[in-house]
Amino acid sequence: MDDFRQRKGWFFGAFVDEPLLNSDLVEVAWQQLPDVRPSRDQVHYHEKSVEINILIKGGMRITIDGAQHDLREGQFYVIWPQSVVSDISTGPDTELIVVRAPSIPSDKVLVDPDQNGRE
């Protein structure tokens, strides 16, 4: 697995070299996201995959399709295909489990926040 995916916490999915952890059905990550602040490079959507994020520690604020959500430990949220995610911020000790299905390595599309709509 390349260094970027490993640093981001991805350990199961179509991009993993280990045969027992390689699957095009689902991908899984355990991410530590301390002190994230909103930035232009966060704005994105996934074309075909659904993503479930489970907060296991800390808190998070996230905007999905223009609606802001404040989440705390033990809560989860679902990001449906084509839903635009932006304005992510986290506390100092935030950790989450991410499950995305199906596992499509090139499914993430970055959005230019200066344009009205998608790139």
Secondary structure, DSSP 8 states (H G I E B T S, - for coil): --HHHHHTTEEESTT-SSGGG--SS-EEEEEE-TT----GGG-EEESS-EEEEEEEESEEEEEETTEEEEEETT-EEEE-TT--EEEEEE-TT-EEEEEEES--TT-EEE--TTSSS--
